């Protein structure tokens, strides 16, 4: 089975004040942590970002932008753009704003993946972008975007999927799945 990693790094980062992908924690850019978490389990990794950020990633990273017809339509557009660019059996998706995520967590998520989509929940808070998507979901994403529906969980609700409790993936789930939305949240880490 071919597995492609999809690193979503195209958000507006309004609350953070600057592009989160390039914010640093312990000397590394946020996107670096997500790349490292995906690397051991993926045959290839695609970073989906905004056109103005493309040149900021190193040449060693496969970078793309949203397909023109879905540009700026959020995470679903990023996932679909990666699916259209590179064929695989499944896609492991991660946002760029989780600098505490680790490879063994993502490996465990992939092991527990069942159904069409597997996503993480932590004590009732859902993290739909820490997930594994089978390629069979692609037509549903396309249709949702054509209909103007950008909600990730809308697509997830149309498929056989599961929400995996973060505690099954790591003992440090409170920190591992923390989305850093402001510089203050990083300090509190």
C-alpha positions as CSV (number, residue, x, y, z in Angstrom):
1,X,0.0,0.0,0.0
2,X,1.3,3.4,-0.9
3,X,1.1,6.0,1.8
4,X,1.5,9.7,1.1
5,X,1.8,12.3,3.9
6,X,0.0,15.6,3.5
7,X,1.3,18.5,5.5
8,X,-1.2,21.3,5.6
9,X,0.7,24.6,5.8
10,X,-1.5,27.1,4.1
11,X,-3.5,28.6,6.8
12,X,-3.9,32.3,7.3
13,X,-2.5,32.3,10.9
14,X,-4.5,35.3,11.9
15,X,-4.4,34.7,15.6
16,X,-0.7,33.8,15.5
17,X,0.2,37.0,13.7
18,X,2.7,35.4,11.3
19,X,2.8,32.1,9.2
20,X,2.7,29.3,11.8
21,X,4.6,26.9,9.5
22,X,7.7,29.0,9.9
23,X,7.3,29.8,13.6
24,X,10.1,28.1,15.6
25,X,10.2,25.9,18.7
26,X,13.5,24.7,20.1
27,X,15.3,25.8,17.0
28,X,13.1,24.2,14.3
29,X,10.2,25.5,12.3
30,X,6.8,24.1,13.2
31,X,6.5,22.4,9.8
32,X,9.7,20.5,10.5
33,X,8.1,18.7,13.4
34,X,5.1,17.6,11.3
35,X,7.5,16.4,8.5
36,X,9.5,14.4,11.0
37,X,6.3,12.8,12.4
38,X,5.2,11.8,8.9
39,X,8.6,10.7,7.4
40,X,8.9,7.2,8.9
41,X,5.4,6.1,7.8
42,X,5.0,7.7,4.4
43,X,6.5,6.8,1.0
44,X,6.3,10.5,0.0
45,X,5.3,13.7,1.7
46,X,3.6,16.7,0.1
47,X,3.5,20.1,1.8
48,X,0.4,22.1,0.6
49,X,0.9,25.8,1.2
50,X,0.0,29.3,-0.1
51,X,1.8,30.5,-3.3
52,X,3.6,33.2,-1.4
53,X,5.1,30.6,1.0
54,X,6.4,28.1,-1.6
55,X,9.9,29.4,-1.8
56,X,10.4,29.4,1.9
57,X,10.5,25.6,2.1
58,X,13.8,23.9,1.3
59,X,14.3,22.3,-2.1
60,X,14.3,18.8,-0.5
61,X,10.6,19.2,0.4
62,X,7.9,18.5,-2.2
63,X,5.7,21.6,-2.1
64,X,2.5,22.4,-3.9
65,X,-0.4,24.8,-3.6
66,X,-4.2,24.3,-3.9
67,X,-5.5,23.3,-7.3
68,X,-6.6,26.6,-9.0
69,X,-10.3,25.7,-8.9
70,X,-10.2,25.1,-5.1
71,X,-7.6,27.8,-4.1
72,X,-8.2,29.2,-0.7
73,X,-11.0,26.8,0.2
74,X,-9.3,25.6,3.4
75,X,-7.9,22.2,4.5
76,X,-10.2,20.1,2.3
77,X,-8.8,21.8,-0.7
78,X,-5.3,21.1,0.5
79,X,-6.1,17.4,1.0
80,X,-7.7,17.1,-2.4
81,X,-4.8,19.0,-4.1
82,X,-2.4,16.5,-2.6
83,X,-4.6,13.5,-3.6
84,X,-4.8,14.9,-7.2
85,X,-1.0,15.5,-7.4
86,X,0.1,12.1,-6.1
87,X,-1.8,8.8,-6.3
88,X,-1.7,6.6,-3.2
89,X,-3.9,4.2,-1.3
90,X,-4.0,6.3,1.8
91,X,-3.0,9.8,2.9
92,X,-1.8,10.7,6.4
93,X,-2.8,14.3,7.1
94,X,-1.2,16.6,9.6
95,X,-1.5,20.4,10.2
96,X,1.7,22.4,10.5
97,X,0.8,23.9,13.9
98,X,1.4,20.9,16.2
99,X,5.1,21.1,17.1
100,X,4.7,18.5,19.9
101,X,3.6,15.7,17.6
102,X,5.9,12.7,17.2
103,X,6.5,9.9,14.7
104,X,5.5,7.1,17.0
105,X,2.1,8.7,17.5
106,X,1.4,8.9,13.8
107,X,2.7,5.3,13.3
108,X,0.2,4.1,15.9
109,X,-2.6,6.1,14.3
110,X,-1.8,4.4,11.0
111,X,-1.8,1.0,12.7
112,X,-5.2,1.6,14.2
113,X,-6.6,3.1,10.9
114,X,-9.8,1.3,9.9
115,X,-12.6,2.3,7.5
116,X,-12.3,5.2,5.1
117,X,-11.1,7.9,7.6
118,X,-9.5,7.7,11.0
119,X,-9.1,10.9,13.0
120,X,-8.0,11.8,16.6
121,X,-10.1,13.0,19.5
122,X,-8.7,14.1,22.8
123,X,-11.1,14.2,25.8
124,X,-14.0,15.2,23.5
125,X,-12.1,17.7,21.4
126,X,-11.9,16.5,17.8
127,X,-8.8,17.0,15.7
128,X,-10.1,16.1,12.2
129,X,-6.8,17.1,10.6
130,X,-4.7,14.6,12.5
131,X,-6.0,11.8,10.3
132,X,-5.7,9.0,7.8
133,X,-7.8,9.2,4.6
134,X,-8.3,6.4,2.1
135,X,-8.1,7.4,-1.6
136,X,-11.7,6.3,-2.0
137,X,-12.8,9.5,-0.2
138,X,-11.5,11.8,-3.0
139,X,-14.9,12.0,-4.9
140,X,-16.7,13.1,-1.8
141,X,-14.2,15.9,-1.1
142,X,-14.5,17.1,-4.7
143,X,-18.3,17.2,-4.4
144,X,-18.3,19.0,-1.1
145,X,-16.0,21.7,-2.5
146,X,-18.1,22.0,-5.6
147,X,-21.1,22.5,-3.3
148,X,-19.2,25.2,-1.4
149,X,-19.0,23.0,1.7
150,X,-15.5,23.4,3.2
151,X,-16.2,21.5,6.5
152,X,-13.8,18.6,7.0
153,X,-16.1,16.9,9.4
154,X,-18.9,17.1,6.9
155,X,-16.9,14.9,4.5
156,X,-15.8,12.6,7.4
157,X,-19.4,12.1,8.4
158,X,-20.3,10.8,4.9
159,X,-17.8,7.9,5.2
160,X,-17.2,4.9,7.4
161,X,-14.7,6.3,9.8
162,X,-13.6,6.3,13.4
163,X,-12.4,8.8,16.0
164,X,-9.4,7.4,17.9
165,X,-8.9,8.6,21.4
166,X,-5.5,10.3,21.8
167,X,-4.7,8.4,25.0
168,X,-4.5,5.2,22.8
169,X,-1.8,6.8,20.8
170,X,0.4,8.4,23.5
171,X,0.7,9.0,27.2
172,X,1.4,12.7,26.5
173,X,-1.8,13.4,24.6
174,X,-2.6,16.7,26.3
175,X,0.6,18.2,24.8
176,X,1.1,16.1,21.6
177,X,-2.2,17.2,20.0
178,X,-2.0,20.8,21.0
179,X,-2.6,23.2,18.1
180,X,-0.5,26.3,18.7
181,X,-2.7,29.2,17.7
182,X,-0.9,32.1,19.5
183,X,2.7,32.6,20.6
184,X,1.6,32.5,24.2
185,X,0.3,28.9,23.8
186,X,3.8,27.9,22.6
187,X,5.3,29.3,25.8
188,X,2.8,27.4,27.9
189,X,3.5,24.2,25.9
